Amino acid sequence: MTNKLQITENAKKQIAKLLLKEAKGSYFRVSVEGGGCSGFKYNFSIDKKINKNDLQLYNVLVDSVSHEFIKNSKLDYEENLMSKSFRIINPDAKASCGCGISFSI
């Protein structure tokens, strides 16, 4: 599959830390759902199940439908004085909300 989601080193390190606290065989799942103030929203969760249509990158799972929305994007982890969070840098998003969790295509 071309145009895969890129994962920064900061995100890989944080995912590894999170998964150390979870049951063996756990993965970090990135998905896109309808909702949010801009139409779609990113969802991050821990999952133990790999589905048939999942794309696996590093320890990250993305279902095939969600991948279509984020295939040219980058998963990053940011830490500053105000917050610590994963974020998707999506060049295909036409608009996004202030929090960076929801977007429109």
DAFEN-V161012 format. One record per residue. N is the residue number from 1. SS is DSSP state (alpha for helix, beta for strand, coil for the rest). OMEGA is omega in degrees with one decimal (* if undefined). D_CENTER is the distance of its C-alpha to the mean C-alpha in whole Angstrom. Layout:
BEGIN
n = <N/N>
ss = <SS/SS>
omega = <OMEGA/OMEGA>
d_center = <D_CENTER/D_CENTER>
END
This chain:
BEGIN
n = <1/2/3/4/5/6/7/8/9/10/11/12/13/14/15/16/17/18/19/20/21/22/23/24/25/26/27/28/29/30/31/32/33/34/35/36/37/38/39/40/41/42/43/44/45/46/47/48/49/50/51/52/53/54/55/56/57/58/59/60/61/62/63/64/65/66/67/68/69/70/71/72/73/74/75/76/77/78/79/80/81/82/83/84/85/86/87/88/89/90/91/92/93/94/95/96/97/98/99/100/101/102/103/104/105>
ss = <coil/coil/coil/coil/coil/beta/beta/coil/alpha/alpha/alpha/alpha/alpha/alpha/alpha/alpha/alpha/alpha/alpha/alpha/coil/coil/coil/coil/coil/coil/beta/beta/beta/beta/beta/beta/beta/beta/coil/coil/coil/coil/coil/beta/beta/beta/beta/beta/beta/beta/beta/coil/coil/coil/coil/coil/coil/beta/beta/beta/beta/coil/coil/beta/beta/beta/beta/alpha/alpha/alpha/alpha/alpha/alpha/alpha/coil/coil/coil/beta/beta/beta/beta/beta/beta/coil/coil/coil/coil/beta/beta/beta/beta/beta/beta/coil/coil/coil/coil/coil/beta/beta/coil/coil/coil/coil/coil/beta/beta/beta/coil>
omega = <179.9/178.2/-179.8/173.1/175.5/-179.9/-178.9/177.8/177.6/179.2/179.3/180.0/-178.7/177.1/178.4/177.4/179.9/-175.8/174.9/-178.4/-176.8/177.4/178.3/-179.4/178.9/179.5/174.4/-177.4/174.0/178.6/176.5/-179.3/172.7/178.2/-177.4/-176.1/-179.3/176.3/177.4/175.9/176.7/177.7/178.0/-179.0/174.1/-176.5/177.7/-174.0/172.7/179.0/-175.5/-176.6/179.2/169.4/178.9/176.9/-176.5/175.6/-176.0/175.7/175.7/177.2/-173.2/179.1/178.8/-178.9/178.7/179.5/-172.9/-172.5/178.0/-171.1/178.2/173.7/-178.0/173.5/-179.6/177.4/177.0/-177.1/-175.9/-174.0/172.5/-178.1/169.4/175.2/177.1/174.5/-171.0/-179.4/180.0/179.8/179.1/179.2/174.9/-179.7/-178.8/-178.2/178.7/-178.8/-179.6/-175.4/172.7/-179.0/*>
d_center = <17/17/15/12/8/10/9/11/14/13/10/11/14/12/11/14/16/14/15/18/19/18/20/20/18/15/12/8/7/4/6/8/12/15/16/15/18/17/17/13/10/7/7/6/9/11/13/16/16/15/16/18/16/13/12/12/11/12/11/8/9/8/11/13/13/9/10/12/11/8/11/12/9/8/6/8/10/13/16/19/22/21/17/15/11/7/7/6/10/10/14/15/14/18/17/15/16/17/15/12/10/12/13/16/16>
END
